[in-house]
Amino acid sequence: MDKPAFEAAFETLFAAPLEAAGFFRPRGGRSLFWREDGRELAILRLTRKSPRAGEVNTLVCFRHSCLRAVSSDDRNPPRLIPADYPWQLTFADFDHWPHQPPVYQFRLNGRAPVRLHPGDMTEAEIHARLRAWTGCITHRVLPWARTRTLTGERDTLRALPSPVWCEARWLEDYEAALS
């Protein structure tokens, strides 16, 4: 499948259903965002240098709005990067949810995104993958995100044996938000 056909399928089979579920795209970008009750979920389409033309990189990220970004002290920076999200996940992390929830594993340098090579796939394969991703977001990721509480996230960070500097800062942010 060529890149223009993939982008059209992405809009129809993935972006439009998620926008109907409450996601939005600022400034017409390719990434999708959802906010509810201080919870923020991002489906990031990452631009990465790749030897394969047309590669699509996607990462599912979660944070609370009370957290400062890694890249600044601003709680509402104009643009967030993957490291600004404590939870950096892939669709596969939700394969067994709710019986087996995703495991917290923050990576300051970012997590490897889901890589998709539309040029190596048929139209039917692309359509099936995009429908599966949409179902994962609407039936697993969104319900999971709605379970994330300030107290639960604070407790997750408190339990870390050796938090990195930004996790310690986020712990301060959760403490402040809960006080």
Secondary structure in CASP SS format (residue, H / E / C, confidence):
PFRMAT SS
TARGET T0000
AUTHOR 0000-0000-0000
METHOD secondary structure of the structure
MODEL  1
M C 1.00
D C 1.00
K H 1.00
P H 1.00
A H 1.00
F H 1.00
E H 1.00
A H 1.00
A H 1.00
F H 1.00
E H 1.00
T H 1.00
L H 1.00
F H 1.00
A H 1.00
A H 1.00
P H 1.00
L H 1.00
E H 1.00
A H 1.00
A C 1.00
G C 1.00
F C 1.00
F E 1.00
R C 1.00
P H 1.00
R H 1.00
G H 1.00
G C 1.00
R C 1.00
S C 1.00
L E 1.00
F E 1.00
W E 1.00
R E 1.00
E E 1.00
D C 1.00
G C 1.00
R E 1.00
E E 1.00
L E 1.00
A E 1.00
I E 1.00
L E 1.00
R E 1.00
L E 1.00
T C 1.00
R C 1.00
K C 1.00
S C 1.00
P C 1.00
R C 1.00
A C 1.00
G C 1.00
E C 1.00
V E 1.00
N E 1.00
T E 1.00
L E 1.00
V E 1.00
C E 1.00
F E 1.00
R E 1.00
H E 1.00
S C 1.00
C C 1.00
L C 1.00
R C 1.00
A C 1.00
V C 1.00
S C 1.00
S C 1.00
D C 1.00
D C 1.00
R C 1.00
N C 1.00
P C 1.00
P C 1.00
R C 1.00
L C 1.00
I C 1.00
P H 1.00
A H 1.00
D H 1.00
Y C 1.00
P C 1.00
W E 1.00
Q E 1.00
L E 1.00
T C 1.00
F H 1.00
A H 1.00
D H 1.00
F H 1.00
D C 1.00
H C 1.00
W C 1.00
P C 1.00
H C 1.00
Q C 1.00
P C 1.00
P C 1.00
V C 1.00
Y C 1.00
Q C 1.00
F C 1.00
R C 1.00
L C 1.00
N C 1.00
G C 1.00
R C 1.00
A C 1.00
P C 1.00
V E 1.00
R E 1.00
L E 1.00
H C 1.00
P H 1.00
G H 1.00
D H 1.00
M C 1.00
T C 1.00
E H 1.00
A H 1.00
E H 1.00
I H 1.00
H H 1.00
A H 1.00
R H 1.00
L H 1.00
R H 1.00
A H 1.00
W H 1.00
T H 1.00
G H 1.00
C H 1.00
I H 1.00
T H 1.00
H H 1.00
R H 1.00
V H 1.00
L H 1.00
P H 1.00
W H 1.00
A H 1.00
R H 1.00
T H 1.00
R C 1.00
T C 1.00
L H 1.00
T H 1.00
G H 1.00
E H 1.00
R H 1.00
D H 1.00
T H 1.00
L H 1.00
R H 1.00
A C 1.00
L C 1.00
P C 1.00
S C 1.00
P C 1.00
V C 1.00
W H 1.00
C H 1.00
E H 1.00
A H 1.00
R H 1.00
W H 1.00
L H 1.00
E H 1.00
D H 1.00
Y H 1.00
E H 1.00
A H 1.00
A H 1.00
L H 1.00
S C 1.00
END
